[in-house]
Each structure stands twice: as structure tokens, then as C-alpha cells.
Amino acid sequence: MQSFPAWVVRRAESDGGRGAATASLETLDSDFLDGLSSDDDAGSGPMIDTVVRVEYSSVNYKDALALTGRPGVVRRWPLVPGIDATGVVIESHGPWRPGDVVTLNGAGLGESLHGGLAGRAHVEGSRLVAVPPTMSARQAAAIGTAGFTAMLSVLAIERHGVTPQDGPVLVTGASGGVGSIAVSLLAHAGFEVTASTGRVATQSAFLTELGATDVIDRAELAEAGKPMQTQRWAAVVDAVGGPTLVNAVAQLRHGGVAAACGLAQSADYVGTVLPYILRGVTLAGINSVEASGEERRAAWDRLESDVDLRLLDGLTSVVPLSAAREVADRVLAGGVRGRTVVEIGG
């Protein structure tokens, strides 16, 4: 039986196996992936019918939480983290053939199912998407959950009827994975984009290259503000949550929409209904984890046509699997720009 490297998050044996969580780089075999224990009744889970040799994963905010033992992400123990997996199909009882190059974002990976920070993944074939022939597996991994979420946010804005003629759009957390790709996608679609970041001095040139027409300091939105503020934005892509999202909604123009897809600042929403009633604005939640196969294919079709691969390469760094834990620390400290791809190797 072939072995492979993998990060594994385990609970300490203290308190009946409910102690503090820690992550370590281990060598596993496929039997480990076939056996999941859970504190809860798993019920009728997904149809795991496809085996993928993982070539690339990435370190997203959720992965950073899992790798550093923080609560709120991992739901089964022990678990391989990694909400992204891109690689080659080895075997499948679903629609795939050996040799197909595929990618998977979310769908329970790294939360309730073993994820992509390993040399192998056992996944639900119906959630897989073929890597477009116009991009490499590494580029698909660089898009990952971050780009997939960003595109779902853009599609939500478009479904709401917002066009570039309606006014500027705001992207919060713009230096991060979701934010940086959202800036690029919105600019490609013709929107005037304002990027909010906590690193204006060092990231303005980077965000301008991605297509932002203005860069503002996140401090402008980070503290509690008035429930109704000057109307500025036709739409918002928010990866931050907390007071930042509340202020962004308070600054939406009449009939505008905010696509909420993250909570890097806070999961709390301490606001009022006034903008929703007096300006008719909408708060659209973006759930990339539970997106259907149809939604995934639609998003990836647009990603294939709208992502500037040159820009994507410029905002991507690649690290070995052994460095994932160190990257996680930097993600939580706000020290990572763009996308970090993990090359599995081994």
C-alpha cells in the first residue's frame, strides 16, 4: 500500500480526547482516509467515489485556523486539513477517468472530510470540476477556494443587476486571497474598484496593478459608525465582516448589494435595519462550501474566461507541503499577500 505525506490535526489525549488541537506532518496510507471518527452522528454523508493524487493545495483562512489548532473549522478528529485539492484522478466510480486533471474547493474538505493538504484525497466526484485546458494545475490551485468565492460574489452582484454604470464597488480585505482576486475580476468586468487594506503603504501598487482605481485604509471602516452614511458604493465584496461590513452596508447606494463572504475581522454584525428599509439594499451571503455542481461549473467557466493568468501568477507564491504550518501563522497575522499554493510533492 502506497504511503503519502499529509498534515493531520489531532486532539490531545487529555480530557478523553477532547484536549487542545495540534497539527503535525505525518506519513499516511489510504486506510486512514477511509476511516473518519466523529463526535457527532455523520448521518447520510457525501458519496466518496473518487481518488485524486493531489498535486497542489493552498492555505486559506480556514486552513490557517485548522493548522494552528484554532476552533471553528475542524469537525471530525483526526482530520487532514485543506479546503482545496487539485490533482489527477487515480480511480473513480463516478463520471471521471484516470488521468483527468481536476480541482475541488470546499464541499466539506478540511472540515468534515479529509482535505487537500496530503498526497491523496478521497472525494465526492460530483463536486469535482475539470481544470480548464487553458490553465495549469498550479494556476487552478492558485484560484482555489479564494478565487471560487470571489467569482461567486461577482456573480451575486451581477444577478442583483448592478453594472459598472451604477457606480464604484468596494472590496474589503483586498490584499488577501479572496479580495485580491475579486479586485481583478471586478476590474476585468469594467467596474471602478476601491480596494480596502490594512497595508496601504506596501500594497497600493500591487492592488493598482490588479485593477483598483483607488486604495483606502481599512481603518476608515473598521470602527463602529453611524447606521446611515454617505452613499458611496453600488456594491461591496466583503471578506472581513464585523464593523467593516456594517459600515460598508451603511454606505451602499440605493438598491445596492453587499456580498458577504468572510469574517476575518469578526463574525458579529452589530448594525440596524435602516439601510435595508430606507435604501432598499441587500446583503447576499456567499457559501462556497455547499455550492452545487452546477454552480461550481458556472463559476469556473467564468474564471476560465475572466482570470488574467499573468496577474494570477504575479500574486501567487508556492511553498512545499512542509511549510504550510508556517504560512498559516502568517495568514492569521495578516502577513500574506495574494495566494499561497502548497506543492504537495512526495
C-alpha positions, 0 to 999 in steps of 0.5 A: 500500500502506497504511503503519502505525506499529509498534515493531520490535526489531532486532539490531545489525549487529555480530557478523553480526547477532547484536549487542545488541537495540534497539527503535525506532518505525518506519513499516511496510507489510504486506510486512514482516509477511509476511516473518519471518527466523529463526535457527532452522528455523520448521518447520510454523508457525501458519496466518496467515489473518487481518488485524486493524487493531489498535486497542489493545495493552498492555505486559506483562512480556514486552513490557517485556523485548522493548522494552528489548532484554532476552533471553528473549522475542524469537525471530525478528529483526526482530520487532514486539513485543506479546503482545496485539492487539485490533482489527477484522478487515480480511480473513480466510480463516478463520471471521471477517468484516470488521468483527468486533471481536476480541482475541488474547493470546499464541499466539506474538505478540511472540515468534515472530510479529509482535505487537500493538504496530503498526497491523496484525497478521497472525494465526492466526484460530483463536486469535482470540476475539470481544470480548464485546458487553458490553465495549469494545475498550479494556476487552478490551485492558485484560484482555489477556494479564494478565487471560487468565492470571489467569482461567486460574489461577482456573480451575486452582484451581477444577478442583483443587476448592478453594472459598472454604470451604477457606480464604484464597488468596494472590496474589503480585505483586498490584499488577501486571497479572496479580495485580491482576486475579486479586485481583478475580476471586478476590474476585468468586468469594467467596474471602478474598484476601491480596494480596502487594506490594512497595508496601504503603504506596501500594497497600493501598487500591487492592488493598482496593478490588479485593477483598483482605481483607488486604495483606502485604509481599512481603518476608515471602516473598521470602527463602529459608525453611524447606521446611515452614511454617505452613499458611496458604493453600488456594491461591496465584496466583503471578506472581513465582516464585523464593523467593516461590513456594517459600515460598508452596508451603511454606505451602499447606494440605493438598491445596492448589494453587499456580498458577504463572504468572510469574517476575518475581522469578526463574525458579529454584525452589530448594525440596524435595519435602516439601510435595508428599509430606507435604501432598499439594499441587500446583503447576499451571503456567499457559501462556497462550501455547499455550492452545487455542481452546477454552480461550481461549473458556472463559476469556473467557466467564468474564471476560465474566461475572466482570470488574467493568468499573468496577474494570477501568477504575479500574486501567487507564491508556492511553498512545499507541503512542509511549510504550510504550518508556517504560512498559516501563522502568517495568514492569521497575522495578516502577513500574506499577500495574494495566494499561497499554493502548497506543492504537495510533492512526495 
